[in-house]
Amino acid sequence: MSIFDLQITLYSTALYTTWIFIDQWKLLFDAGDGVTAGLLHKSRKVQTVALTHADRDHLAGLLQFLQLNGRPGAPRLLYPRDSNSFRSLAAFTAQFDPTTSAGAVWQAVAPGDVIPLQKQLQLLVRPSLHWRDVPPEQVKVVAYTVQHAASSLRPELQGLPQAELDAIRLRDGRDSLMTTRTHDLLTFSGDTPLMPADAWGQPQLLIHEATFLDDETAADAAATRYNRHSGLPGVLDMALALAPQGLILTHFSLRYPPEEIVATIQREAQQRQLPFPVWAVLPGEIQRDILHTPPVWG
Ligand SMILES: [Zn+2]
């Protein structure tokens, strides 16, 4: 399957709401206001909710989402390990809707954790510097990469007769025969300041925020606020180094009219001769199946 076959439905506007549903993977990134109303019956398909942080625009949809879709053992919600907000919300929703929401499974995660999804797919948890003033040992914000993981015979053992392989397996166990190769399919940055390209792995598709259309505004906001966001030119420079097959930009500030967002992306992409397509999630709009809509660039 090509990464461009993914059916991605999403809504993302800074301060208001962010949620991203990947149909084939039954995976929801964040659960801002309106996620259930936006997905309707499809919200039932979600098996894993990967939450990046507890700012309200990323979690406010959970009350209804869990009331409608909570059942014994599902869905599974991954949240940053040291987030008190998510722990409170887990307890509250279980009390509020004991016959539904209480069935959901909350799982604390930290950078480096690898969470199995469906067959041959896994979620790698990445660190995030979105919130300032978080002690280094605390995990309050994370990002995620979906990886393909395939097991195969260790290269040094390839070509050995089956009898020898069987002997090794009996002596040292199956793990001694096999090696797992992973490659990155998709990274969701969550809310983030600009990071070096290698912070995001080597994903085929990058979903990255671009709250501000210029880097100066991003820097000014970061200096005065408790959180940090990215500016579009910096994101495009970083993406050029990362070289994904496609880029989806999210989390634009409502201060920018849609035409200005589109024109700025096209101008900046043109200057850099970006070799991959760029899609934009414009403020206030649900994008259904965004990868099957025309990109704003490419
Ligand atoms: Zn946000």
Residues whose N, C-alpha, C, O or C-beta is under 5 A from the ligand:
A	BS01	ZN	L15 D57 D191
